[in-house]
Each structure stands twice: as C-alpha cells, then as structure tokens.
C-alpha cells in the first residue's frame, strides 16, 4: 500500500467541496475556515465511530452489517436498528458539533448560506476519511479503486445531503434565534439511516438512486433560497453599491 492509497481517496471530497464552495456567490467564506471545518470533519469520525462501537457492545448490530457486506444476506430489523438508532445519530451529531462549536460563532458566519457551506465542509471531511478506511483492505493493503468511484458518486454527496439538512437550519437560526435546529439534526440522522439501510440491505439497493434523485433537488433549492437571503446580495443590507458606482463611472463623474 503506497502513499497514493492514502491521498487519492481524499481527492473526490476536495472536488465536491470546491463545487459546494462555488455556490457561495456574494461573500465567499475564507478558505482557511472552510478547510479547517473540513479537517474537523475528518477528526469527527473518531467520536462517531467510537459511539458506534460502544453501541455495538450493547446490541450486536455491527455483525449483521459485516455479514451483509461479506455475503449480502442479513436480517432487516437488526440492520434498521443499527442504521436509524446508532449510525445516523452518531455520525450526524459528530459533524454537527464540529460546525456548531467551531465556526458558528465566528464573525465570518454572516450569511444564511454559510450554514450549508460549513456543514458540507464537515460532511466531506468525514466522508473523505471514510473513503480511506473503506477503500483500503487493511488486512492485505489492497486498494479497491472501484469502490472509491462508487463512494465518490453516492456516499460523498449523500453525506452532504444529510449535513445540509441541519446546516440549513443553522443558517436560518443565525439570523432568526427562534428557528429550531435540533429537529433538523434528528431529520438528518433519519435521512442518513435511511440511506445506509437502502444501500446495505440488498433488496432495497435499487431504491438508492430514487432516494438521491429526490434529495438532490431539495438541497439545490435550499442553496438557492438561502443565497437569495444574503445581506450581501444585490439589494441586501450589506450589498456593495455597484450599480451606483457604475452609473457614476458611465457619466464621468
């Protein structure tokens, strides 16, 4: 196993991060904060996986998931318990705290859309390290490059979908203290659990594309709505008087 096996699985996450970052038109976030949040997403995998292992000691759902990965055969109820009550909540809570405790109070968090930008950064950091852990066979050192391709098209945007659910709420709450965030964290955990269940339980695997096709337009609409509410957008409270300056330049005054 070479250095490329550790670095290459991280690259799709950086590409997706660049795509999401480009949706922030009016007052793009400092790259250092976005990359810092990405890094915290990487770190967040430790408490998330730790929580999953502790839960697995109480109820052995992990053995059913491992059985499904190896043979494709498992019991749906234990898997559903693991996906909805353990994996989804542990992973979304870890990513949420990475944003809420690190960047939410920063002065640069000054647009509603910033909630989605930073949520996506944390999610992609988390999913990028998952790429490394899942793509490499740690017993043999063999790299499953095909799995990396599948994860890049499904798991990475999937993590963005889950996280931007609560990221949208954080962006709203920043400008409206009455907006409730925790229900959206719970919803994100349920969406995450549903994704994992559909993907790991063989009879439901064909539904994963339907799931993604329904969720992606919702995320795109959320981005559009929050971007339009930016105080830096044309006509916003903090917008630059570009039109007036252009008019003066045109008149020569």
C-alpha positions, 0 to 999 in steps of 0.5 A: 500500500503506497502513499497514493492509497492514502491521498487519492481517496481524499481527492473526490471530497476536495472536488465536491467541496470546491463545487459546494464552495462555488455556490457561495456567490456574494461573500465567499467564506475564507478558505482557511475556515472552510478547510479547517471545518473540513479537517474537523470533519475528518477528526469527527469520525473518531467520536462517531465511530467510537459511539458506534462501537460502544453501541455495538457492545450493547446490541450486536448490530455491527455483525449483521452489517459485516455479514451483509457486506461479506455475503449480502444476506442479513436480517432487516430489523437488526440492520434498521436498528443499527442504521436509524438508532446508532449510525445516523445519530452518531455520525450526524451529531459528530459533524454537527458539533464540529460546525456548531462549536467551531465556526458558528460563532465566528464573525465570518458566519454572516450569511444564511448560506454559510450554514450549508457551506460549513456543514458540507465542509464537515460532511466531506471531511468525514466522508473523505476519511471514510473513503480511506478506511473503506477503500483500503483492505487493511488486512492485505493493503489492497486498494479497491479503486472501484469502490472509491468511484462508487463512494465518490458518486453516492456516499460523498454527496449523500453525506452532504445531503444529510449535513445540509439538512441541519446546516440549513437550519443553522443558517436560518437560526443565525439570523432568526434565534427562534428557528429550531435546529435540533429537529433538523439534526434528528431529520438528518440522522433519519435521512442518513439511516435511511440511506445506509439501510437502502444501500446495505440491505440488498433488496432495497439497493435499487431504491438508492438512486430514487432516494438521491434523485429526490434529495438532490433537488431539495438541497439545490433549492435550499442553496438557492433560497438561502443565497437569495437571503444574503445581506450581501446580495444585490439589494441586501443590507450589506450589498456593495453599491455597484450599480451606483458606482457604475452609473457614476463611472458611465457619466464621468463623474 
